[in-house]
Amino acid sequence: MTDVKTVASPLFLREEELRQGIELLFYAYRDFTSDPDDILRRYRFGRAHHRVVHFVGRNPGLTVARLLRILRITKQSLSRVLGALVEQGYIEQKQGVRDRRQRLLYLTDKGIELERQLSKPQQARVAQAYREAGAEAVAGYRKVLAGLINEAERDEILDSIMRP
């Protein structure tokens, strides 16, 4: 693997180094999503379906309102995607106990299996990259990714991801 370390100080990055980082993100995202994309095509689903399945799987009982805030998509867009997932039996909606207007989302057994299929190749890819990079680089990578999240939401997002 080509060494992607830079000799420049992290406090003073030239435009070219920043562009390289951005380009690496584009390529990494392309390849990170390639395996799930192949699986999704078999189901006639897209990346929006993947994101919904991921976040509902990681947050059983997630409200539709919270999912909209996480994904930052319109109600109309979510309605199409969520409708297909519910109709085809991957997600079930339950009425809120305290607030009956709430729709709480859960993966069905079928949805759990789809989420497993989608995440397995991504987990393998991330695990391999982590092994190759080493613990110190992984810690730095996580700090960089956290730094890319809007500051106003960063703590809330990190708290939700880092829960036990």
PyRosetta script that sets phi, psi and omega in degrees:
from pyrosetta import init, pose_from_sequence

init()
pose = pose_from_sequence("MTDVKTVASPLFLREEELRQGIELLFYAYRDFTSDPDDILRRYRFGRAHHRVVHFVGRNPGLTVARLLRILRITKQSLSRVLGALVEQGYIEQKQGVRDRRQRLLYLTDKGIELERQLSKPQQARVAQAYREAGAEAVAGYRKVLAGLINEAERDEILDSIMRP")
pose.set_psi(1, 138.1)
pose.set_omega(1, 178.0)
pose.set_phi(2, -66.6)
pose.set_psi(2, 138.1)
pose.set_omega(2, 179.2)
pose.set_phi(3, -75.4)
pose.set_psi(3, 123.0)
pose.set_omega(3, -178.7)
pose.set_phi(4, -101.2)
pose.set_psi(4, 10.7)
pose.set_omega(4, 178.1)
pose.set_phi(5, -66.9)
pose.set_psi(5, 150.8)
pose.set_omega(5, 176.1)
pose.set_phi(6, -118.3)
pose.set_psi(6, 148.5)
pose.set_omega(6, 179.3)
pose.set_phi(7, -89.5)
pose.set_psi(7, -9.6)
pose.set_omega(7, -179.1)
pose.set_phi(8, -71.2)
pose.set_psi(8, 151.6)
pose.set_omega(8, 175.2)
pose.set_phi(9, -65.8)
pose.set_psi(9, 137.0)
pose.set_omega(9, 178.9)
pose.set_phi(10, -65.7)
pose.set_psi(10, -12.8)
pose.set_omega(10, 179.3)
pose.set_phi(11, -87.4)
pose.set_psi(11, -13.9)
pose.set_omega(11, -179.5)
pose.set_phi(12, -136.6)
pose.set_psi(12, 92.7)
pose.set_omega(12, -178.8)
pose.set_phi(13, -105.9)
pose.set_psi(13, 132.3)
pose.set_omega(13, 176.7)
pose.set_phi(14, -77.2)
pose.set_psi(14, 161.6)
pose.set_omega(14, -179.5)
pose.set_phi(15, -55.6)
pose.set_psi(15, -41.8)
pose.set_omega(15, -178.3)
pose.set_phi(16, -62.1)
pose.set_psi(16, -40.7)
pose.set_omega(16, 178.3)
pose.set_phi(17, -65.4)
pose.set_psi(17, -38.6)
pose.set_omega(17, 176.7)
pose.set_phi(18, -65.3)
pose.set_psi(18, -42.5)
pose.set_omega(18, 178.0)
pose.set_phi(19, -62.2)
pose.set_psi(19, -39.2)
pose.set_omega(19, 178.2)
pose.set_phi(20, -62.8)
pose.set_psi(20, -41.9)
pose.set_omega(20, 178.1)
pose.set_phi(21, -62.3)
pose.set_psi(21, -42.2)
pose.set_omega(21, 178.4)
pose.set_phi(22, -63.8)
pose.set_psi(22, -44.0)
pose.set_omega(22, -179.4)
pose.set_phi(23, -65.3)
pose.set_psi(23, -39.6)
pose.set_omega(23, 175.9)
pose.set_phi(24, -59.9)
pose.set_psi(24, -40.2)
pose.set_omega(24, 176.9)
pose.set_phi(25, -61.0)
pose.set_psi(25, -43.5)
pose.set_omega(25, 178.7)
pose.set_phi(26, -59.7)
pose.set_psi(26, -48.6)
pose.set_omega(26, -179.7)
pose.set_phi(27, -65.9)
pose.set_psi(27, -41.2)
pose.set_omega(27, 179.6)
pose.set_phi(28, -62.7)
pose.set_psi(28, -43.8)
pose.set_omega(28, 179.5)
pose.set_phi(29, -63.6)
pose.set_psi(29, -41.3)
pose.set_omega(29, 178.4)
pose.set_phi(30, -56.1)
pose.set_psi(30, -49.0)
pose.set_omega(30, -176.0)
pose.set_phi(31, -78.1)
pose.set_psi(31, -33.0)
pose.set_omega(31, 177.7)
pose.set_phi(32, -62.0)
pose.set_psi(32, -34.5)
pose.set_omega(32, -177.9)
pose.set_phi(33, -93.6)
pose.set_psi(33, -7.3)
pose.set_omega(33, -173.8)
pose.set_phi(34, -65.1)
pose.set_psi(34, -44.4)
pose.set_omega(34, -179.9)
pose.set_phi(35, -65.6)
pose.set_psi(35, -50.0)
pose.set_omega(35, 176.2)
pose.set_phi(36, -59.8)
pose.set_psi(36, -36.3)
pose.set_omega(36, 178.4)
pose.set_phi(37, -58.3)
pose.set_psi(37, -41.7)
pose.set_omega(37, 178.1)
pose.set_phi(38, -61.8)
pose.set_psi(38, -41.9)
pose.set_omega(38, 179.1)
pose.set_phi(39, -67.1)
pose.set_psi(39, -44.7)
pose.set_omega(39, -178.5)
pose.set_phi(40, -60.7)
pose.set_psi(40, -37.5)
pose.set_omega(40, 179.4)
pose.set_phi(41, -58.8)
pose.set_psi(41, -37.0)
pose.set_omega(41, 179.2)
pose.set_phi(42, -62.3)
pose.set_psi(42, -29.3)
pose.set_omega(42, -179.8)
pose.set_phi(43, -95.3)
pose.set_psi(43, -1.9)
pose.set_omega(43, -173.6)
pose.set_phi(44, 60.6)
pose.set_psi(44, 39.7)
pose.set_omega(44, 176.6)
pose.set_phi(45, -113.4)
pose.set_psi(45, 165.6)
pose.set_omega(45, 177.7)
pose.set_phi(46, -124.0)
pose.set_psi(46, -171.6)
pose.set_omega(46, -177.1)
pose.set_phi(47, -63.7)
pose.set_psi(47, -30.1)
pose.set_omega(47, 177.7)
pose.set_phi(48, -63.5)
pose.set_psi(48, -39.3)
pose.set_omega(48, 176.8)
pose.set_phi(49, -62.6)
pose.set_psi(49, -41.2)
pose.set_omega(49, 179.9)
pose.set_phi(50, -60.8)
pose.set_psi(50, -46.4)
pose.set_omega(50, -179.0)
pose.set_phi(51, -61.7)
pose.set_psi(51, -42.6)
pose.set_omega(51, 179.2)
pose.set_phi(52, -63.2)
pose.set_psi(52, -47.9)
pose.set_omega(52, 179.3)
pose.set_phi(53, -59.6)
pose.set_psi(53, -42.3)
pose.set_omega(53, 179.7)
pose.set_phi(54, -60.1)
pose.set_psi(54, -54.2)
pose.set_omega(54, -173.8)
pose.set_phi(55, -70.4)
pose.set_psi(55, -34.7)
pose.set_omega(55, 175.6)
pose.set_phi(56, -68.6)
pose.set_psi(56, -39.0)
pose.set_omega(56, 177.6)
pose.set_phi(57, -64.4)
pose.set_psi(57, -38.2)
pose.set_omega(57, -179.9)
pose.set_phi(58, -79.1)
pose.set_psi(58, -18.6)
pose.set_omega(58, -175.4)
pose.set_phi(59, -135.3)
pose.set_psi(59, 67.7)
pose.set_omega(59, -179.7)
pose.set_phi(60, -55.2)
pose.set_psi(60, 135.4)
pose.set_omega(60, -177.6)
pose.set_phi(61, 86.4)
pose.set_psi(61, 9.5)
pose.set_omega(61, 177.4)
pose.set_phi(62, -58.1)
pose.set_psi(62, 136.9)
pose.set_omega(62, 177.9)
pose.set_phi(63, -82.3)
pose.set_psi(63, 155.3)
pose.set_omega(63, 176.6)
pose.set_phi(64, -60.9)
pose.set_psi(64, -40.6)
pose.set_omega(64, -179.9)
pose.set_phi(65, -60.8)
pose.set_psi(65, -43.3)
pose.set_omega(65, 179.3)
pose.set_phi(66, -67.1)
pose.set_psi(66, -39.9)
pose.set_omega(66, 178.3)
pose.set_phi(67, -61.6)
pose.set_psi(67, -40.2)
pose.set_omega(67, 176.8)
pose.set_phi(68, -60.8)
pose.set_psi(68, -41.3)
pose.set_omega(68, 178.9)
pose.set_phi(69, -67.0)
pose.set_psi(69, -39.4)
pose.set_omega(69, 179.9)
pose.set_phi(70, -64.8)
pose.set_psi(70, -49.1)
pose.set_omega(70, -173.7)
pose.set_phi(71, -80.8)
pose.set_psi(71, -21.5)
pose.set_omega(71, -177.0)
pose.set_phi(72, 53.3)
pose.set_psi(72, 51.5)
pose.set_omega(72, 175.2)
pose.set_phi(73, -124.3)
pose.set_psi(73, 167.3)
pose.set_omega(73, -179.2)
pose.set_phi(74, -76.1)
pose.set_psi(74, 158.9)
pose.set_omega(74, 175.6)
pose.set_phi(75, -58.0)
pose.set_psi(75, -38.7)
pose.set_omega(75, -178.9)
pose.set_phi(76, -63.0)
pose.set_psi(76, -45.0)
pose.set_omega(76, 178.9)
pose.set_phi(77, -63.6)
pose.set_psi(77, -45.7)
pose.set_omega(77, 179.3)
pose.set_phi(78, -64.2)
pose.set_psi(78, -39.0)
pose.set_omega(78, -179.0)
pose.set_phi(79, -57.9)
pose.set_psi(79, -43.1)
pose.set_omega(79, 178.7)
pose.set_phi(80, -62.2)
pose.set_psi(80, -50.0)
pose.set_omega(80, -176.6)
pose.set_phi(81, -67.6)
pose.set_psi(81, -50.5)
pose.set_omega(81, -178.7)
pose.set_phi(82, -63.5)
pose.set_psi(82, -39.5)
pose.set_omega(82, 178.4)
pose.set_phi(83, -57.9)
pose.set_psi(83, -44.3)
pose.set_omega(83, 178.9)
pose.set_phi(84, -64.4)
pose.set_psi(84, -42.4)
pose.set_omega(84, -178.9)
pose.set_phi(85, -67.1)
pose.set_psi(85, -37.1)
pose.set_omega(85, 177.7)
pose.set_phi(86, -70.8)
pose.set_psi(86, -48.1)
pose.set_omega(86, -178.2)
pose.set_phi(87, -58.3)
pose.set_psi(87, -38.0)
pose.set_omega(87, -177.7)
pose.set_phi(88, -90.5)
pose.set_psi(88, 4.2)
pose.set_omega(88, 171.4)
pose.set_phi(89, 83.8)
pose.set_psi(89, 23.5)
pose.set_omega(89, 178.1)
pose.set_phi(90, -93.9)
pose.set_psi(90, -27.3)
pose.set_omega(90, -178.8)
pose.set_phi(91, -133.2)
pose.set_psi(91, 142.0)
pose.set_omega(91, 172.6)
pose.set_phi(92, -118.5)
pose.set_psi(92, 148.2)
pose.set_omega(92, 178.8)
pose.set_phi(93, -111.0)
pose.set_psi(93, 134.3)
pose.set_omega(93, 176.3)
pose.set_phi(94, -123.2)
pose.set_psi(94, 149.6)
pose.set_omega(94, 178.4)
pose.set_phi(95, -74.1)
pose.set_psi(95, 141.4)
pose.set_omega(95, 178.5)
pose.set_phi(96, -63.4)
pose.set_psi(96, 145.6)
pose.set_omega(96, -179.5)
pose.set_phi(97, -74.8)
pose.set_psi(97, -49.5)
pose.set_omega(97, -179.0)
pose.set_phi(98, -80.5)
pose.set_psi(98, -36.3)
pose.set_omega(98, 180.0)
pose.set_phi(99, -125.1)
pose.set_psi(99, 104.2)
pose.set_omega(99, -174.1)
pose.set_phi(100, -67.9)
pose.set_psi(100, -11.2)
pose.set_omega(100, 176.6)
pose.set_phi(101, -79.0)
pose.set_psi(101, -21.4)
pose.set_omega(101, -179.6)
pose.set_phi(102, -69.1)
pose.set_psi(102, 144.3)
pose.set_omega(102, 171.2)
pose.set_phi(103, -113.6)
pose.set_psi(103, 115.3)
pose.set_omega(103, -180.0)
pose.set_phi(104, -96.4)
pose.set_psi(104, 135.3)
pose.set_omega(104, -172.9)
pose.set_phi(105, -108.2)
pose.set_psi(105, 137.4)
pose.set_omega(105, 179.5)
pose.set_phi(106, -139.2)
pose.set_psi(106, 145.0)
pose.set_omega(106, 170.9)
pose.set_phi(107, -76.1)
pose.set_psi(107, 140.4)
pose.set_omega(107, 171.0)
pose.set_phi(108, -82.3)
pose.set_psi(108, 178.0)
pose.set_omega(108, 175.3)
pose.set_phi(109, -57.9)
pose.set_psi(109, -39.8)
pose.set_omega(109, 177.7)
pose.set_phi(110, -63.8)
pose.set_psi(110, -39.8)
pose.set_omega(110, 178.2)
pose.set_phi(111, -68.3)
pose.set_psi(111, -37.5)
pose.set_omega(111, 177.4)
pose.set_phi(112, -62.6)
pose.set_psi(112, -41.3)
pose.set_omega(112, 179.0)
pose.set_phi(113, -66.3)
pose.set_psi(113, -41.8)
pose.set_omega(113, 177.7)
pose.set_phi(114, -62.9)
pose.set_psi(114, -44.3)
pose.set_omega(114, 179.6)
pose.set_phi(115, -61.1)
pose.set_psi(115, -40.6)
pose.set_omega(115, 178.5)
pose.set_phi(116, -62.8)
pose.set_psi(116, -44.7)
pose.set_omega(116, 178.6)
pose.set_phi(117, -60.5)
pose.set_psi(117, -41.5)
pose.set_omega(117, -177.7)
pose.set_phi(118, -72.7)
pose.set_psi(118, -38.6)
pose.set_omega(118, -175.6)
pose.set_phi(119, -83.5)
pose.set_psi(119, -25.5)
pose.set_omega(119, -175.8)
pose.set_phi(120, -57.2)
pose.set_psi(120, -50.6)
pose.set_omega(120, 179.1)
pose.set_phi(121, -67.1)
pose.set_psi(121, -31.0)
pose.set_omega(121, 177.9)
pose.set_phi(122, -70.2)
pose.set_psi(122, -40.2)
pose.set_omega(122, 176.8)
pose.set_phi(123, -62.2)
pose.set_psi(123, -41.1)
pose.set_omega(123, 179.4)
pose.set_phi(124, -63.6)
pose.set_psi(124, -42.0)
pose.set_omega(124, -179.7)
pose.set_phi(125, -64.7)
pose.set_psi(125, -44.5)
pose.set_omega(125, 179.9)
pose.set_phi(126, -67.7)
pose.set_psi(126, -41.5)
pose.set_omega(126, 179.0)
pose.set_phi(127, -60.5)
pose.set_psi(127, -42.7)
pose.set_omega(127, 179.0)
pose.set_phi(128, -63.7)
pose.set_psi(128, -44.3)
pose.set_omega(128, 179.2)
pose.set_phi(129, -63.9)
pose.set_psi(129, -41.7)
pose.set_omega(129, 178.1)
pose.set_phi(130, -61.8)
pose.set_psi(130, -44.6)
pose.set_omega(130, 179.8)
pose.set_phi(131, -60.7)
pose.set_psi(131, -43.3)
pose.set_omega(131, -178.5)
pose.set_phi(132, -67.7)
pose.set_psi(132, -34.4)
pose.set_omega(132, -175.2)
pose.set_phi(133, -82.0)
pose.set_psi(133, -36.3)
pose.set_omega(133, -176.9)
pose.set_phi(134, 92.7)
pose.set_psi(134, 161.5)
pose.set_omega(134, -172.6)
pose.set_phi(135, -59.6)
pose.set_psi(135, -42.6)
pose.set_omega(135, -177.8)
pose.set_phi(136, -65.0)
pose.set_psi(136, -42.1)
pose.set_omega(136, 179.2)
pose.set_phi(137, -66.6)
pose.set_psi(137, -37.8)
pose.set_omega(137, 179.0)
pose.set_phi(138, -62.9)
pose.set_psi(138, -43.9)
pose.set_omega(138, 178.2)
pose.set_phi(139, -60.6)
pose.set_psi(139, -42.3)
pose.set_omega(139, 177.9)
pose.set_phi(140, -65.4)
pose.set_psi(140, -41.5)
pose.set_omega(140, 178.1)
pose.set_phi(141, -59.3)
pose.set_psi(141, -45.9)
pose.set_omega(141, 179.8)
pose.set_phi(142, -63.2)
pose.set_psi(142, -37.3)
pose.set_omega(142, 177.3)
pose.set_phi(143, -65.4)
pose.set_psi(143, -41.2)
pose.set_omega(143, 179.1)
pose.set_phi(144, -63.8)
pose.set_psi(144, -47.8)
pose.set_omega(144, 179.5)
pose.set_phi(145, -60.4)
pose.set_psi(145, -43.7)
pose.set_omega(145, 178.1)
pose.set_phi(146, -60.7)
pose.set_psi(146, -38.6)
pose.set_omega(146, 179.0)
pose.set_phi(147, -66.4)
pose.set_psi(147, -21.7)
pose.set_omega(147, 178.1)
pose.set_phi(148, -80.4)
pose.set_psi(148, -16.6)
pose.set_omega(148, 179.2)
pose.set_phi(149, -77.0)
pose.set_psi(149, 137.9)
pose.set_omega(149, 178.3)
pose.set_phi(150, -50.7)
pose.set_psi(150, 131.4)
pose.set_omega(150, -174.6)
pose.set_phi(151, -57.0)
pose.set_psi(151, -36.9)
pose.set_omega(151, -177.6)
pose.set_phi(152, -62.3)
pose.set_psi(152, -26.5)
pose.set_omega(152, -178.1)
pose.set_phi(153, -108.8)
pose.set_psi(153, -9.5)
pose.set_omega(153, -169.8)
pose.set_phi(154, -53.2)
pose.set_psi(154, -52.3)
pose.set_omega(154, -176.7)
pose.set_phi(155, -62.0)
pose.set_psi(155, -43.4)
pose.set_omega(155, -180.0)
pose.set_phi(156, -62.2)
pose.set_psi(156, -43.8)
pose.set_omega(156, -179.7)
pose.set_phi(157, -66.1)
pose.set_psi(157, -47.1)
pose.set_omega(157, 179.8)
pose.set_phi(158, -61.8)
pose.set_psi(158, -39.5)
pose.set_omega(158, 176.8)
pose.set_phi(159, -60.7)
pose.set_psi(159, -42.1)
pose.set_omega(159, -177.9)
pose.set_phi(160, -70.8)
pose.set_psi(160, -32.7)
pose.set_omega(160, -179.3)
pose.set_phi(161, -77.8)
pose.set_psi(161, -40.3)
pose.set_omega(161, -172.5)
pose.set_phi(162, -87.7)
pose.set_psi(162, 8.9)
pose.set_omega(162, 179.7)
pose.set_phi(163, -62.1)
pose.set_psi(163, 154.4)
pose.set_omega(163, -177.9)
pose.set_phi(164, -66.3)
pose.dump_pdb("model.pdb")
